[in-house]
Amino acid sequence: MPEWLAALVPEGWTVWHLAVATIAFGISSAVVSVIVIGFVVVRLPTDYFSNHEARRHPNRNPVVRVVVAVARNVFGWFLVALGLALSLPGVPGQGVLTILMGVLLVDFPGKHRAEYWLLTRRGILIAVNALRARAGKPPLEV
């Protein structure tokens, strides 16, 4: 193990300990990514893509709406930056999935059109609606 890496790991760790920790981190981040994405997809309103008002929360206090929007964007950009770091060679983790989760949280022009385009790709809508059916939710209207 290189000197610089040995200085970063806990005392007494060998290459095997580091390999097991790296593999455990990679598997756990993949599982968490799949669970979070599944949770978000199941919670989407049925008419999210066909009704513009379904994406808004009209009953929310305007101050709460702004605070939630700012927090969601800050956390989204953090996930994008983390995903870029995880995409570097030699760094374990699900970089692309983390970037995707961050992009879904961030507000930018054309975001809804990009989500719609992604959802209408062959097989993706079928898989999303199958996941929603398993959770007892109606399919998405596109």
C-alpha positions in Angstrom: 0.0 0.0 0.0 1.4 3.4 -0.9 2.6 5.7 1.9 0.0 8.4 1.2 -2.9 5.9 1.4 -1.5 4.2 4.5 -1.6 7.5 6.3 -5.4 7.9 5.5 -6.6 4.5 6.6 -7.1 3.4 10.2 -4.1 1.9 12.1 -3.5 -1.8 11.3 -5.6 -1.9 8.1 -4.2 -4.0 5.3 -4.9 -4.0 1.6 -7.6 -6.6 2.2 -9.4 -4.5 4.8 -9.3 -1.6 2.3 -10.6 -3.8 -0.5 -13.5 -5.1 1.6 -14.4 -1.5 2.7 -14.3 -0.3 -0.8 -16.5 -3.1 -2.1 -19.0 -2.6 0.8 -19.1 1.1 0.1 -19.8 0.5 -3.6 -22.5 -2.1 -3.1 -24.2 0.0 -0.3 -24.2 3.2 -2.4 -25.7 1.3 -5.4 -28.4 -0.2 -3.1 -29.2 3.2 -1.6 -29.3 4.8 -5.0 -31.8 2.3 -6.3 -34.0 2.6 -3.2 -34.1 6.4 -3.3 -34.8 6.5 -7.1 -37.6 3.9 -6.6 -39.1 5.9 -3.7 -39.1 9.1 -5.8 -40.6 7.4 -8.8 -43.4 5.8 -6.8 -44.3 9.1 -5.1 -44.7 11.1 -8.4 -48.2 12.1 -9.1 -49.9 10.1 -11.9 -50.3 13.2 -14.0 -46.8 14.7 -13.3 -45.9 14.8 -17.0 -49.4 15.6 -18.5 -50.5 18.4 -16.0 -48.1 21.3 -15.3 -50.0 22.1 -12.0 -49.4 18.6 -10.7 -45.7 19.5 -10.2 -46.5 22.4 -7.9 -47.6 22.5 -4.3 -50.2 25.3 -4.2 -51.2 24.8 -0.6 -47.6 25.5 0.7 -46.7 28.7 2.4 -44.6 30.9 0.0 -41.8 31.1 2.5 -41.7 27.4 3.0 -41.8 26.9 -0.8 -38.7 29.2 -1.3 -36.8 27.5 1.6 -37.5 24.0 0.2 -36.5 25.1 -3.3 -33.2 26.6 -2.1 -32.4 23.5 0.1 -33.3 21.2 -2.8 -31.1 23.0 -5.2 -28.1 23.2 -2.8 -28.4 19.5 -2.1 -28.8 18.7 -5.8 -25.7 20.6 -6.7 -23.8 18.8 -3.9 -24.9 15.5 -5.3 -23.8 16.5 -8.8 -20.4 17.5 -7.4 -20.2 14.3 -5.4 -21.2 12.2 -8.4 -18.4 13.9 -10.5 -15.9 13.0 -7.8 -17.2 9.4 -7.7 -16.9 9.2 -11.5 -13.1 9.6 -11.3 -11.0 6.5 -12.0 -10.1 4.6 -8.8 -12.8 6.2 -6.7 -15.5 3.6 -5.7 -19.2 4.5 -5.9 -22.1 5.1 -8.3 -21.0 8.4 -9.9 -23.5 8.5 -12.7 -26.5 7.6 -10.5 -25.5 10.2 -8.0 -25.2 12.8 -10.8 -28.7 11.8 -12.0 -30.2 12.1 -8.5 -28.6 15.6 -8.2 -29.9 16.7 -11.6 -33.4 15.6 -10.7 -33.3 17.8 -7.7 -31.8 20.9 -9.3 -34.1 23.4 -11.1 -32.9 24.5 -14.6 -34.5 25.6 -17.9 -35.6 22.5 -19.9 -35.5 20.1 -17.0 -39.0 18.9 -17.4 -38.5 18.3 -21.2 -35.3 16.3 -20.4 -37.1 14.2 -17.8 -39.9 13.6 -20.3 -37.4 12.6 -23.0 -35.7 10.2 -20.6 -38.9 8.7 -19.4 -40.2 8.0 -23.0 -37.2 6.0 -24.0 -37.9 2.4 -24.9 -38.3 0.2 -21.8 -37.9 3.0 -19.2 -41.6 3.9 -19.0 -42.4 0.2 -18.8 -40.0 -0.4 -16.0 -41.2 2.7 -14.1 -44.9 1.7 -14.4 -44.1 -1.9 -13.3 -42.4 -0.5 -10.2 -45.4 1.8 -9.6 -47.7 -1.2 -10.0 -45.8 -3.2 -7.5 -46.2 -0.3 -5.0 -50.0 -0.2 -5.7 -49.8 3.1 -7.6 -51.4 3.8 -11.0 -49.2 4.2 -14.1 -47.8 7.5 -15.1 -49.7 9.4 -17.8 -47.4 10.8 -20.6 
